[in-house]
Amino acid sequence: MKTILLFLSYCIDFQARNFERQQLVQLDPKEIKTQILERLKL
């Protein structure tokens, strides 16, 4: 369980940094969460 949480927090952090690089100002937290969940399904 801890591993999954660590992985999720890593994904969220990674996503956030990617978005910062792309300079996307308007971010929808739900959208990020959806993207992460989609990636986990793959």
C-alpha positions as CSV (number, residue, x, y, z in Angstrom):
1,M,0.0,0.0,0.0
2,K,2.8,2.4,0.9
3,T,4.5,1.7,-2.4
4,I,1.3,2.6,-4.4
5,L,1.0,5.9,-2.5
6,L,4.6,6.7,-3.1
7,F,4.2,5.9,-6.8
8,L,1.1,8.1,-7.0
9,S,2.8,11.0,-5.3
10,Y,5.8,10.5,-7.6
11,C,3.4,10.6,-10.6
12,I,1.7,13.7,-9.4
13,D,5.0,15.4,-8.8
14,F,6.2,14.4,-12.2
15,Q,3.0,15.6,-13.8
16,A,3.3,18.9,-12.0
17,R,6.9,19.5,-13.2
18,N,5.9,18.6,-16.8
19,F,3.1,21.1,-16.7
20,E,5.5,23.8,-15.3
21,R,7.9,23.1,-18.1
22,Q,5.1,23.5,-20.7
23,Q,4.0,26.7,-18.8
24,L,0.3,25.7,-18.8
25,V,-1.2,28.2,-16.4
26,Q,-4.8,27.0,-16.3
27,L,-4.7,23.6,-14.7
28,D,-7.7,21.5,-13.7
29,P,-6.7,19.2,-10.8
30,K,-9.4,16.7,-11.9
31,E,-7.8,16.6,-15.3
32,I,-4.4,15.7,-13.8
33,K,-5.9,13.0,-11.6
34,T,-7.7,11.6,-14.7
35,Q,-4.5,11.5,-16.7
36,I,-2.7,9.7,-13.8
37,L,-5.4,7.1,-13.5
38,E,-5.4,6.6,-17.2
39,R,-1.6,6.0,-17.1
40,L,-2.0,3.5,-14.2
41,K,-4.5,1.5,-16.3
42,L,-2.0,1.0,-19.1
